[in-house]
Amino acid sequence: MQFQILISNLTNPTLLFFLLGIIAVRLKSDLEIPASSSKFISLYLLFAIGFKGGQELAVSGFNAQIVYALLFGFALAAIIPFYTFHVLKRKLSVSDAGAIAASYGSVSAVTFVAAMSFLELQKIASGGHMVAVMALMESPAIIVGVMLMMHYDKEKEAGQNISIASIARHSLTNGSVLLIFGSLVIGFIADVKQAEGIKPFTTDIFKGFLSIFLLEMGMVTARRFSAFLKYGWFVTLFAIVIPAINGSIVAYVSQFVTVEVGDRFIFAVLAASASYIAVPAAMRIAAPKADPGLYVPMALGVTFPFNITIGMPLYYMIIQ
């Protein structure tokens, strides 16, 4: 049964398109997705996730379980960067350690989308409030990462003239965070009958756009991975082992927060994922000396493929 879950995940069309993107680059194909189209698809996926989550949240309403879920997500986003920073700074500079820690404490919206697709294949539902949990987990990790850099960098290079308030504001107004939060609110307050009118756009074509998006992600991953290899085995192992540990622990511990299998799975995936959109945007301001050629490929080129191939079936098995 467990082997079948792994095979089912590996033969998911969306994942196969991701592999096609990698193959296209390795074969030096001229296949290319226009930047404008890629940006539109990214915005569409965030919009669709947020809107559907808001509708589901409107049906379920607020209760104690949702509050606990939000607090649990917030705690994860603060704890993960704290301990990963202290592991990383043994081998890397303070700026690089802080940027990577923030990435792994934050979350990946694309991995969240892939996790929702995985649950759909298993015919398991998750609560609409998990979209809010995902959006909430973006900012705390960035703030903790910056605070650690400011504390440990003796020359204050990372934190010079940078206030925590400005970093928090920047992370909260990041385009992806703002869109998914805004869509969640709109989905929550929208009239149900009126919302049915855009269901073909928010639901029916979702997986098609996801497949094209992951095709491009595969191409981006293949292009950036070679430059990343120069950093050696430590960062590669970190990008696999730490997400596996985070996801596995949360898959188990989440039973004390909720009994819903779908919500527990999403928690595990969020804890295991790493941001390569919101965090790099914030780190350009907060940690200009941190190398994007390190923390972006770690999240996108190693952790993301690991999670969507092996990680998600692993977390699901632990929850079962």
N, C-alpha and C positions, 0 to 999 in steps of 0.2 A: 504493500500500500504506500509506504513512504517513498520507495523507488519510483512508483508511478507518479507521485506528486512532482518529483524532480524532473522526470521526463516530460510531464505535462507542461511544466514551467519552461523548460528548455526549448520546447516546440511551439511555444506561444508565438503567433505571427509578429507581434510587436517586438519581441526579443530577437527574432530572426532578422527583422529589418535592421536592428542595431548591429548585428553581426555582418549584414550586407554592407553597411556603411564602413566598417573596419576593412572588409575585403576590398571594397572599391578603392580605398586609399592605398592599400598595400599593392594593388595591381596598377597603381598610378592612373586610374580612370579619370576622365574629365567630368564625371558626375558631380553636379553641384546644385545646391539648393540656394536660391537667391536670398540675400540677407533680409530683404523686406518680407519675403514669404516666411522665413524662419521666425522673425520677430512676431508676425501676425499669429502664427501657430502657437508660439509660446504664450502670447496674450490670451488666445482662445482657450487653451488648456486651463490656465489659471482662472479665467472667467467661468468656465463650465464647472470646474471643481467647486469653486466658491458658491456659485448660484445653487447648484444641486445640494450642497451641504447646508445652505441657509434654508432651503425648502424642507429638508429632512429635520432640521433643528426646529422649525416652526411647528412641525407635526408632533415631535417628541416633547417640546417645551423644556424649560429649565428646571432642573432638580438637583438634589445633593450630589448625585453621581456625576453630573456634568461639571459641577464645581470642583469635585475631587479630581476629575480628569484634567481640568485646566491647571490646577495646582501641581499635579504630578508632572505634567508636561513642562511647566515652568521650572520645577526643581531639577528635572533632567537637564534642561538647557543651561542651568547654572553649575551643576555638579560636574558634568562631563568635561567642559573646557578646563575646569580647575585642576582635575587630576591628570588629564592628558598633557597639559602645559608642563607639569613637573616631570613627566616622563620625557617629553620632547627636549626640554632645555638642557638635558644631559649631553645631547649630541648636536643640537642646533643653536643658533643665535636666539636671543630673547625675542626679537621681532618675528623671526620665522616660527618659533615655537608658539607665540601668541596668536599669529594669524592661522596656523594649522589648528590650534586648539579651538579657536572661534569657529572654524569651518566644521569641525567634528562635533562641536556642541550645538551648532545650528542644524538646520534640516534642508533636505533637497525636495523641492516641490515635484520634480520629475520622478524621483524614487517613490514619492507618495502616490503619484498617478499610477506607476507600475504596480504598487502594492494594492491599489484599488482594483486594478485589472486582475491581479492574482486572486483576490478574494472573490471576484465575480466568477472566475473559472471554477472556484470551489463552492460556488453558490452560498456564500456567506456574506451577510450584511454587516456594515459598520455604522456607527452613529454619525449623524450629520455634524455633531459638535466636534468631531475629530479634525475637521477642516480648521475650526477655530484654534484647536490645540496646536496644529501645525504652524499656523500663522503666528501664534503667541510665542513659539519656541525660537523664532528667528532672532529677536532682539537681545534676550538675556545673555546668550552665548557671546555675541559681539561685545557687549558691555563688559562681561567678565574677562574676555580675552584682552581688551584694551586696558582694563584696570591692572591685570597681571603684568602686562608689558610696562606700564607706567611705574609699577612698584619695583620690578626687578631690573629695569634698564637704568644703570647708575648714571648714565649721561642724559637720561630722559629723552632720548632721541625719538622714541615712539610716541611719547605723550606730550611733547613740547607744544604749548599753545593749543592743545586739543582738550576740550572739556568733555566730560562724560555726557553732559546734557546734549551737546552737539552730535555726539556719536549716536546716542539714543534716538534723537530726532531724525538723523539721517537713516538709521536702520528702519525706523517706523514708516518713513515716507518713501522708502525704496519702492520702485514701481511694482515689483512682483508682490511684495507684502501688502501694499495699498490696494492693488487690484483684487487680490484674493479676499482681503478683509471687506472691501467695499462690495464685492459680489456676494459675499456671505450675508451681509446686512440687507442687501436688496432682495436676495432670495428669501430671507426671513420675513420681510415686511410685504413682499409682493402678493397680490391677489392670486389665489390658486388657479382660478379659471383663466385669468389673463396669462399666467405663467405657462399654461399648457400650450399657448400659441408658439412659444419658442422652444418647446421640447425637442422637435426634430433637430434643432441647431445645437442644443446643449447635451443631448443624449445620443441620438441616432448616428451622428457622424463622428462621435468622439474618438472611437478606436482607430478610425482611418487617419485622422489628424495625428493621433499619438504615434502611429506607425511611421509616418513621414518624419515626425519630430525625432524619434529614436534613430531613424536612418541618418539624420544629420548628426546626432550625438555620437554615433559610431564613427563617423568621418572625423569629427572634432577630436575624439579620443585618440584615434590612430595618429593624427597629425601631432598631437602634443606629447604623446607617450615617449617618443625617442629622446626628446630633450630632458625629460624627467629622469631617465635611467642613470644619468651621470651622478645622481645623488646617492647611489648605492643601495645596499640591501636593507638598511635600517628603516628608511621611509617607506619602502615597498612593503616590508613586513608590518609596519605600523598601520598602513592603509588597509590591510586585510585583517590582522589579528584584533586590533582595537574595535573596529565595527562589529566583528563577530562576538567579541566579549560583551560589548554594550548591548547588542541586540539580544543575545542569549540570556543575559541577566535580567533585562527588562521583560523579556518574554515570560520569565518565571515570576518576577516580583509583581508584575502588573495584575496578577490574580487577586492581590490584596486591594486593588483599586476598583476593578470591574470584573464581572464574570463573563462579559461578552467576548467571544472568541475573536470577532472581527476587530473590536477596539483594542484588545490586547496585541493582536498582530500589528496593527497600525502603530501602536506605541513602540513595539520592538523595532520596526522598520525606521521610524523617526529617530530613535536612539542610535541606530546603526548608520544612518545616512550622514552625508557631509554636504555642506552648502558650497556651490561653485557659482552662484549668481549674486545673492545678497551680500555675503561676506567679502568677496573680492571688491565689490563696489565700496563697501565701508572701509576696507583695509587700505585702499588707495589714499584715503585721508588720514586714517589713524596710524598706519604703519607703512610709510612710503619705502622703508628699507627692507621690508619683507619681500621675498621673491615670489611673484605670482606664478613663475615657471616651476615652482615647487608645490605650493598648496592647491593650485587649481588642477594640475594633472593628478595629484594624489586623490582628490575627491572625484574627479570626472573619469580619469583613466584607470584607476585601480578599484576604489571603493564602490563606485556606481556599478561597474560590471559584476563585481563580486556579489553585491546585494541582489541584483536582479537574476543571477544565475543560481548561486548556491545559498546565499544568505536567507532569502525569503522562505524557501522550503525548510531550511534549518530552523528558523524561528517558529514556523508553523508547526513543525514536529514537536518542538519543545512545549508549545502551548497545548497541543493535543495530549 
